[in-house]
Amino acid sequence: MTRRALMVQGTGSDVGKSLLVAGLCRVARRRGLAVRPFKPQNMSNNAAVTADGGEIGRAQALQARACGVPPSVDMNPVLLKPQTDRGSQVVVQGRMRGTADARAYQDMKAGLLPAVRDSFARLCRQADLVLVEGAGSPAEVNLRRNDIANMGFAVAEQVPVALVADIDRGGVIAALVGTKELLTSEEAALVRGFVINRFRGDPSLFDDGLAIIRQRTGWHPFGVLPHLPLAGRLPAEDAAALSRDTGGRNAGDGRLIIAVPMLSRIANFDDFDPLAQEPGVDLRMVPPGTPLPLDAGLVILPGSKATIGDLSFLRAQGWDVDLAALVRAGVRVLGVCGGYQMLGHGIADPDGIEGPPGRVDGLGYLAVDTVLTGHKALRAVTGRHPATDAAIRGYEMHVGVTEGPDRQRPLLLLDDDQPEGDRPDGAVSADGRIAGAYVHGLFAADGFRRAYLAGLGVTGKGMADYDASVDMALDALADAMEAHLDVDGLLAAAG
């Protein structure tokens, strides 16, 4: 089988690998190539449901969109979803395989390589070009044993590599030269060149820097990509992006303040990207140690990979006290997935899904109780919001069953093929101010988003089409890459 593939690795985490792969995917698609994204191993709690009922990293779903194809589990065969500081849920080809701490996972990796290579081979058969994204950095040589994320995969499949370095972080010359020093000769021979990312100002000022890196490494400079503010419209891969942007993006008088506490295991926070782009909204991602804003008009409790642990984290920040004051003032509260579970009377974990078996008290704003179970719901859904009759779409990705009297007032009615008709999801308090549901991605539906915000006093048309804004950002990213990078050289490196 003739394979055309290029692997984009980085000198560190969060240097822009995901967006560069997305941009290259869109470039290749516009040039008439059948292209597929691939990431052997991802670590993120921002996940997407695939058409075949599995889950992959959100970044690979975005890259699939850039390719014009539906996401599949083969695009990210190993997904690690952190639940604690030391342990993660391990998802293999879309299905949960179990949990492992960091040391146990190092021993597990060798057994995962066949699944990784199997998925890669399947994508290669479908495409003219496969664009592979690394994870972290190949310079983390302490993790070289059984590596499947970076050079271990590249060497096993003999895939050429382009390295990305983020100049905005500083030390970019040392990062690239130091990476070369730490690679084996076999690994270094696979590197075809490098890209400098997120440059601010006149890129010609870095010409000498490019020459120094080339002299020290022998690698070809594929160019300097400027800082692209429009890239902020695209879903982020993981919570590292939140540390750079904690809200207030549309701050100003008259805007609805929506507060989202940044839980320690926050999951699927791209649920709120459409709200951030609304001109009538001031979305504030509230970092730990910061109180919830008392002038908020809506508080959203987000999804979590460890609901019981994050409920304890929420209380440790004093956010439960802030929330109580806001609720007394009549502010509305919405819980999404794990946030919905937190709003109930209690959460039971009899089988130790998230940790030691037991039960904890919830925040008590909804008359529901949740029992965590081993079954994981993974499905795309459509339906409507009864309060506004607006159509919704999204996906479920959760463990747990929630029941109780407030479920008699569901937040959503989901389309279902069962004879009994629509399937209720979520719950609403008797006064209508507290609500929650399991469905992620609600605010990407333009009609629902506008109707929901109108109920909170946000007037005007707002953003017309969220999906169109994402595609516009992907096109702008591809345009910038065509203008500033040696795209022909990158594609030639892939064979």
N, C-alpha and C positions, 0 to 999 in steps of 0.2 A: 504494500500500500504506500503510495506517495503521499507524504504528509507535508503540508505547509503550515507552520506554526511559529509563533514568536511569543516568548515569555517576558512579561514586564515585571521586573523585580525592583525593589527599592532599597535605599541605604538605611531605611528605618520605617517604622509604622507611620501612617498618616502623612506620607509625602506626596500623595496624589495618584497612586497606582490605579485605583479603581476608576477614577474619572479619565485618566489617560487611556485605559483600555476601552471605556465607554466611547470616548471620542474616536479612537481608532476603529472601533466597530462601526460607528456611523460613517466614517470616511470610507472604509472598505465596502460597506453596503452601497454608498453612493457611487462607487466605482464599478458596481455590478457584480461584486463577489458575494457568494454565499458564505457568511461568516458566523462563527459561534464563539461565545465567551467560555472560559473555563478557569476555575480556581480550585486546585487540588484540595486545599485545606483552608477553611475560613474560621475565624473566631469572632462571633458577633451575636448579639441578641436582637439585631434588626434583621428579621427574616421575612421571606415571602413564601406563599403557597403556590405550588406549581400545578399545572393542568392535570398532571398524573397523580395528584393527591399527596405529594411530598412537600418538603420544605428545603429552601436553600437561602444563602445570604442575600439580603436585599440588593447589594451591589450587583450580583450576577443577574438578578431580575431586571435591573436597570440596563445592564449591558445587553441582555437579550432584547429588550425594547429597542435599543440602538441598532441592533441587527435586524429588527423587524420580524422576530420570531417569538413564539411563546416560551417562557422559561421551563426548563426541565431539570430533574434531579441530577442528571449527568453534568450539568454546568458547575456544580459545587458538591462533589461526592462526599466530602467530609466537612461537617459543620460542627463547631464547638460552641456551645451556648453556656457561658459562665453563670453558675448558680451561687458560688461562694468565691472567696479570694483564692482558693486552692483547687476547686473542683468545677467541672463542667459536664453538662449533658452532651453526649456524643451522638450525632446524627450521621448515619452512613447511607448514602444514596437516597436521601429524603426521609429515612425512617429512624426513629430513636433506637439506638442500640444499648444504651445504658448511661451510666455516669462514671467518671474517673477523675482522680486527682491528678495533678501535674506529673508526678513521678510515674504513676501507673500508665498515664497516656504515653509517656516516652517509650514504654515497653510495648504498648499496643500498636504503635505506628507502623511497625514492619508488617503486621498483619492487615493493615488497611491499604497498603500499596497496590495489591491486586485489584481492589475495587476502584481505586483512583485510575489505574491504567486501563481498566475495562471501560470506564466512563469516557476517558480521553479518546480511546480507539473508536468508540461509538460516535462521538462528535466529529472525529476526523473523517469518518465515512459519510457524514451528512454535509460536509462543508468544503469549500475551496481553501478556507483559511480558519485556523483556530487561534484566538488570542488568549494567552494564558496569563493569569495574574498571580504573582507571588504573595507571600504573607510575611509581614515583619521585614526582616533583613537577612540576606545570605551571610552577612558577617557575624551572625550569632552562632559562632562555630561550636559553642558549648552545647548546642542543640543539633549538631550535625548528624549524630547517630540516628539512623533510621529516618532521616528527614524526608518528608513527602511534600513540603510546602514550597521549597525554593530550589536550591541546587541539587538536592537529592532527586527531585522529580526531573529537573532539566537534564541531569546526567543520565538517568535511567532511560529517558525517551530521546536524548540527544536533540533537545530543543534549544535553538539559539535564544540569547537573552539580551534585552535592553535594560539598562539600569536607570532609575529615576532618583534624583536628589532634589530636595526642597531647599532653595536658597533663602527662603523666608525664615527658616529656622537657624540659619548661620552655620558656619563650619562646613560648607558644601564641598570645598576642595579636599579637606581632610577626610570627609565622609566617603568620597569616591576613591581617593588614593588609599585610604585605610582599608576599604573593602577589597581592593585588588590585593593588598598585602596578605589578607586573611584567607583568600581563596586558594584552593589547590590549583596546580597548573592545568588540570583537566577542566576544572570549573571555570577558571579565568579564560580559557580558550573558547568557551561557549559565549562569552560576552562580546557582542558586536559593537556596542557603543553605549552612549548615555544621553539622558535628557536632563536639563536643568529646568525645574518647575517653579512657578509662583514668583517670577522676577518682577520687581517693581521699578519702573523708571526706564532709562535708556539701556537696552540690552547690549549695545556695543561697548558699554563700560566693562562688560565681563569677557571681552574677547581675549584678554591676556589670561584670565582664569581658565577659559576653555583650552588655550594652548598649553598651560601648565598641566592640566589634567591629562590631556592627550599625551604629552611628553612622558608623564610619570606612569601612565597605565597602558599606553598603546591603543586605547579605545577611541573609536570615532565619535565626535560630538554630533548628535542628531539635532541639536538646536536648543534654544532657550524659549520656554513658553512663559508668557507674561501672566501675572495675577489676573484671574478672570472672575469678577464679581458675579457674573451671571451663573457661574457654576454653583453658587449658593442656592439656586432654585432646584437643584437635583438632590434626590434623597442621599443622605450620608450613609456610609457603610456601617459605622459603629459610633458609640458614644464619645469617642475622642473628639469628634467635631463639635460636640456640645460644650466642651471646655473652652473653645474659641469663641462661641457665640451663645450667650446666655439670655438673649431676648432683647426687647425694646427695639426691634428692627423697624417698626413703623410708629415709633413713639410720637405722641403729639396730642394736643387737646382734642377732645371729642371722640377719641378712638376707644373702642371696647378693650379693656385690659383683660387678657386671658392668661391666667397663671398656671403653669405646669411644673410641679416639683420634680426635680431631677433625682429620682430614686437611684439607689446604688446599683440596682440590676434593671434599670429602665430598659424596656423592650419595645421595639416597633415604634419608636418615637417619631418616625417619618409620618405617622398618622396626622401630625399637626403641621406638616409642611404647607398644605393648602391654606391653612389659617394664617400662617406667617406672611403669605403673599397678598392677603386681603388688605386693601387700603384703609378699611375701617376698623382694623384690628391691630392691637399692640400685643403680640404674643411674647410672653416672658417665661423663658425656661429658668426656673428658680434654682440656683445651685445650693448645695448643702451649706448650712451655716447662715443662710439668708432667710429672713421671714417672708411668708407669703404677703404680697402687697395688699394692704387693707382697702385700696381703691379698686380691686379687681371686680369685674362684673361676672366672671365665670372662672371656676377652678376645675381643671381636668386632672384627675388622678390617672396616670398612664398605665400601660401594661408593664408587667414585671416578670422576670425569669424566676424570681424567688419571692412569691407573694408574702409569705409569712415573715421572711427575713426583712423584706422591704417595708412591711407594716411596722416592724420594730424600728427600722431605720427612720421612717417617717416620724414616729413618736420621739425618737432621740433628737431630731432636729427641732422639735417643738411645733412642727407643722400641724399636728392634731389640735393644738391650742389655737393656732392661727385660724384653722379651718372652722373650729367651733365659733369663733368670733364672727367670721364671715357668714356662716350659716345663720347666726342670730340676727345679722343685719339683712338677711334676705337674699344673699348672693346665691346663685345657682351653682350646683356641683354636678359634674359628669364623670363617671368612672368607666374606663375602657379596660376590659378583660381583667387583669389582675387588680386594677383600680376599682373595678366593679365589685370584685370579691371583697376588697377591703371595706367597702361602704356598708356591708351587711353586719349582722349581729355576731357572726363567728366564722372561723375557717378551721376545719378539721382535716388532719392529715394522718388517718389511721394506719396507712401502710408505709409511712416514712418516705413519701415521694420527694419532698424537699429537704428532709432532715429527720431528726428524731420524731417518732410518732407522737401525736398530741393534738391539742386544740387551743386556739388563741381567740380572744375576743376581737371582733372587728370594731370599726368606728361607730356602728350602730345607727347609721342614717337611713338604711333601708331594712325593711322587715324581711330579710332573706338570710339563709345560711348556706355555706359552701362546704362540700366534701371533696377533697382532692383525690383523684383516682389515677390508676395507671394508664387508662385510655386517653389518647391525645386526639382531639378533634382538629382535623386539617382539611378545610374545604373552602372553596370560593362560594360566595353567596350573593343573592340579590333579594330585594324586597322593598318595603316602604316604611316610612316613619308615620305612624297613625296620626300624630298630633298635627302634622302639616300635610299629610298625604303625599309627601315627596318621595320619589324613588331613591333607593339606596343601593349601593353595591360595596363589596368588601370581602373579607375573608375571616374565618375562624382559625385560631391557633392557640389551643389552651388545653390544660388538664383541669378537671373539676366539674362538678355538677352543682348548680345553685337553685335552691327552691325556697319558697316562702310566700306569705300573703301578698307582698308587693309585686310578685310575678303575675298577679291577676291584672296588673296594669303594665303590660310589656312596653318597652321603649321602641321595639322594632317588631315587624311581622315579616318573616323571611319566606320566600317562595319555596314550596315543598311539593314533591310529587305524591305525597301521601294522601289518602282519601279524605282525611280530616281537614285538609287545606293548609293554610299558612301556619308556619311554626313560630310561636312567640319567642323572642329573645330579649332578655334584660328585664328591668323593673323600674318603676317610677313611684316616688313617694306620694302620699295622699295629697299633699299640697302642690305637687308637680315640680318642686324646685330641685329635688335630688333624683338623679337617674343614673343608670348604668347598663351596659350590655357587653357581650363578648366580641362583637364584630369590630375588627380593625379596618382602617382605611375609609371610614365613613365620609370624611370631609373632602375626599377626592371627587365625590359626586356633586356636580355644580349646583343642581337644583336643591338638593338637601342642604348643602352648605349655606346657600343664600337664604333659604327658608328658616333654617335654625338660627342664623345670625340676626335675621329680621325680628325673630321672637325675643332677641336680646337688645333690640333697639338699634342695630346697625342698618342704616338706610343706604340707598344708592345701589347701583348695579354691581359694584365690586368687580372682582376678577371673573371674566366670562367663561374661561375654559382652562381648567387646571391641566388636563392632559396635553392640550396644545402648548401650554407654557413649558412643560417638561420637554416636549419635542423641539420647541424653539431653542431651549437651552442646549440640548444635544447638538442641534445643527450649528449653533454659535460655537460650541466647543470644537466641533469638527472643522469649522471655518478657521478658527484660531490655529488649530494644528496644521492645517494646510498652509496657512500664511507664515508660521513661525518655525515649523519643524521640517526636517528632511523626511517627509512622509514616504517619498519614493524609496529612500534608503531603508526606512523601517520595514516597508513591505518587502523589499528585496532581501532583507536579512532573514525574512521568514521563508525564503525560497520561492 
